[in-house]
């Protein structure tokens, strides 16, 4: 028997206060882009590369995520209801080859605490982790191979966010020689999520609901030389605001969504 691909942990418990127009009613990972929740898009990205065993860390309105997956057939299919016999017939059914563990990790838990609370569900020495609100055209297989090549305990994906404003290329006399609507920001690399982790990282996370993965645990691991960055030069976009949500939805509707590798 071969070795099973690593599990994928998705942090999906935050309140998404900067997207309150949507998250008053549902958790941020369940906000739709192109008629499907962004959580579904993230899972499709992983499953496209053969990673289909998921552990989802629930918190704020987590019951809605449980409801979505427990009735997945209904969400994806046409149905005929025979009320006289209490039967339901599904049409055009489509399912995903996914195994999903839905774990309640606390309403107000921070990212480190959510990770700590799903430790018992991790079965191998290596697992993947990402946030439930960002999409990318990252090759997950290449990321894993990179992680295996350096033998450190943490690989994080480094990305360069798009600048907030467009940029103008001006000649000395003020003529516009070049116009770019969207460019990379100030050239700095930031944490884009999409981690590959060794289970030894759990020893660095305090059993405290306020434990933040990106602070003390990751800082200590970094100081010990256990963190390697994988630079991704392609598409990456978080969904932090309503504008982000609308931009991503437009990409899907216009069939120009770079992260939808499975749809090519």
C-alpha atoms as one frame of an Amber mdcrd trajectory, in Angstrom:
protein
   0.000   0.000   0.000   1.234   3.523  -0.794   1.461   6.373   1.644  -1.737
   8.403   1.872  -1.538  12.056   0.826  -1.380  14.500   3.740  -4.584  15.755
   5.289  -5.669  19.341   4.688  -6.652  21.493   7.659  -8.738  24.581   6.873
  -9.278  27.330   9.432 -12.931  28.277   8.999 -14.001  29.589  12.388 -13.383
  33.333  12.333 -16.124  35.959  12.319 -14.928  37.895   9.247 -15.790  41.292
  10.707 -14.321  43.205   7.746 -16.879  41.491   5.507 -19.835  42.138   7.811
 -22.163  42.770   4.864 -22.018  39.000   4.270 -20.893  37.496   7.566 -23.769
  38.775   9.687 -25.698  35.813   8.300 -23.058  33.158   7.609 -19.432  32.320
   8.318 -16.928  33.900   5.974 -15.890  30.592   4.318 -19.522  30.101   3.272
 -19.719  33.401   1.375 -20.415  32.580  -2.264 -18.206  33.456  -5.173 -19.811
  32.280  -8.374 -22.663  30.366  -6.678 -20.298  28.250  -4.565 -18.825  29.056
  -1.137 -15.189  30.145  -1.158 -14.549  27.154   1.123 -15.672  24.868  -1.723
 -13.270  26.632  -4.107 -10.376  26.097  -1.695 -11.220  22.416  -1.289 -11.510
  21.974  -5.063  -8.032  23.506  -5.424  -6.571  20.896  -3.097  -8.548  17.992
  -4.525  -7.444  18.941  -8.044  -3.966  17.856  -6.948  -5.192  14.714  -5.180
  -5.536  15.988  -1.609  -9.038  14.990  -0.558  -8.966  14.352   3.200 -10.035
  17.529   4.990 -10.263  18.660   8.597 -12.266  21.878   8.871 -11.921  23.963
  12.030 -15.339  25.401  12.848 -16.319  28.287  15.083 -18.649  31.161  14.225
 -21.884  29.759  12.744 -20.123  26.449  12.161 -23.461  24.644  12.037 -24.038
  26.195   8.597 -20.895  24.507   7.277 -22.053  21.217   8.797 -25.447  21.662
   7.171 -23.923  22.404   3.770 -21.833  19.239   3.655 -24.375  16.967   5.332
 -26.833  17.912   2.560 -24.254  18.151  -0.179 -26.249  16.016  -2.644 -29.224
  18.344  -2.280 -27.109  21.450  -2.779 -25.593  20.023  -5.970 -28.598  18.296
  -7.545 -32.125  18.732  -8.785 -34.600  16.835  -6.604 -38.088  15.402  -6.898
 -40.077  15.167  -3.641 -42.845  12.584  -3.332 -44.624  13.852  -0.240 -47.173
  11.020  -0.176 -44.446   8.419   0.329 -41.862  10.682   1.952 -39.311   9.916
  -0.766 -36.728  12.087  -2.412 -35.204  11.411  -5.813 -31.943  13.110  -6.781
 -31.254  14.052 -10.401 -27.945  14.930 -12.049 -26.139  13.958  -8.890 -22.510
  14.847  -8.483 -20.342  14.154  -5.497 -16.739  14.855  -4.571 -14.267  12.213
  -3.496 -13.739  14.006  -0.205 -13.483  12.852   3.390 -14.380  15.723   5.696
 -13.971  16.007   9.453 -15.942  18.962  10.799 -14.509  19.910  14.194 -15.898
  22.539  16.550 -12.817  24.462  17.709 -14.566  27.193  19.698 -16.471  30.368
  18.940 -13.714  32.845  19.790 -10.600  30.653  19.555  -7.576  32.092  17.817
  -5.742  30.328  14.977  -3.257  28.481  17.179  -5.972  27.200  19.485  -7.976
  25.903  16.528  -4.941  24.006  15.269  -4.242  22.558  18.705  -7.806  21.299
  19.033  -7.703  19.239  15.837  -4.384  17.541  16.649  -6.254  14.356  17.572
  -7.620  14.086  14.014  -4.218  14.200  12.284  -3.047  10.714  11.375   0.294
  11.226   9.623   3.544  13.056  10.341   2.814  15.781   7.781  -0.320  17.779
   7.067  -1.339  20.880   5.154  -3.070  23.953   6.504  -4.649  27.039   5.011
  -7.184  29.728   5.765 -10.802  29.560   4.673 -10.834  32.844   2.811  -8.155
  32.885   0.120  -7.681  31.365  -3.341  -4.599  30.814  -5.484  -3.366  29.036
  -8.600  -0.584  27.527  -6.496   0.507  24.001  -7.430  -0.107  22.108  -4.188
   1.933  19.167  -5.476   4.953  21.397  -6.110   4.534  22.916  -2.664   4.609
  19.477  -1.033   7.638  18.398  -3.037   9.424  21.571  -1.968   8.595  20.853
   1.665   9.923  17.316   1.398  13.149  18.585  -0.179  14.308  20.726   2.753
  13.174  18.600   5.717  12.189  21.539   7.911   9.023  21.384   9.966   7.227
  24.330   8.369   6.800  25.494   4.793   4.751  28.626   4.306   3.737  30.050
   0.968   5.065  33.575   0.470   3.170  35.852  -1.897   3.298  39.449  -3.083
  -0.125  41.097  -2.726  -1.556  43.258  -5.457  -1.158  46.961  -4.779  -4.167
  48.856  -3.467  -4.006  51.354  -6.307  -3.086  51.247  -9.962   0.202  52.726
 -11.136   1.144  55.239 -13.786   4.391  55.315 -15.711   5.074  59.012 -16.318
   7.633  60.680 -18.558   9.439  63.793 -17.341   6.954  66.069 -19.111   4.019
  64.326 -17.425   2.918  62.177 -20.360   1.503  58.829 -19.315   3.838  56.296
 -20.916   2.410  53.286 -19.143  -0.749  52.460 -17.232  -1.158  49.420 -14.999
  -4.483  48.874 -13.282  -3.187  46.222 -10.877   0.437  45.708  -9.928   2.282
  44.013  -7.111   2.494  46.100  -3.959   5.735  47.376  -2.425   7.669  44.232
  -3.314   7.399  42.726   0.148   6.622  39.055   0.595   3.805  38.174   2.996
   2.348  35.004   4.447  -0.225  33.720   1.961  -1.182  30.663   3.998  -0.998
  27.293   2.224   1.314  25.715   4.787   2.852  22.271   4.901   3.513  21.277
   8.516   5.175  18.535  10.516   3.124  17.414  13.507   5.983  18.490  15.788
   4.600  22.015  15.499   1.835  21.088  17.956   4.434  21.125  20.739   4.926
  24.841  20.070   1.251  25.784  20.500   0.006  26.494  24.012  -3.272  24.931
  25.103  -4.844  28.363  25.335  -7.854  29.720  23.392  -5.892  32.922  22.747
  -2.921  31.116  21.144  -2.188  32.653  17.738  -0.338  30.430  15.287   1.236
  33.351  13.422   2.765  34.816  16.579   4.657  32.890  19.272   4.602  29.393
  17.688   5.651  30.498  14.204   8.126  33.063  15.557   9.794  30.450  17.766
   9.947  27.893  14.972  11.448  30.538  12.716  14.089  31.453  15.300  15.052
  27.776  15.486  15.491  27.567  11.703  12.463  25.352  11.134  10.538  27.585
   8.702  11.127  27.702   4.940   9.295  29.987   2.510   7.994  28.778  -0.829
   7.744  31.796  -3.126   4.635  31.791  -5.278   4.749  34.301  -8.130   1.310
  33.478  -9.495  -2.231  34.437  -8.538  -3.232  34.822  -4.893  -6.159  36.747
  -3.497  -7.738  36.854  -0.039 -11.392  37.738   0.441 -11.157  40.382   3.153
 -13.714  42.942   1.991 -16.898  43.178  -0.032 -14.859  44.518  -2.952 -12.653
  41.401  -2.826 -15.750  39.231  -2.856 -17.223  41.071  -5.845 -13.915  40.950
  -7.732 -13.598  37.191  -7.214 -17.224  36.624  -8.193 -16.685  38.610 -11.398
 -13.661  36.449 -12.259 -15.788  33.325 -11.897 -18.708  34.717 -13.900 -16.417
  35.845 -16.722 -14.626  32.460 -16.692 -11.342  34.186 -15.899 -10.720  32.776
 -12.426  -7.011  31.794 -12.318  -7.427  29.474  -9.336 -10.063  27.276 -10.991
  -7.503  24.875 -12.436 -10.028  22.028 -12.350 -12.231  23.876 -14.848  -9.697
  24.144 -17.647
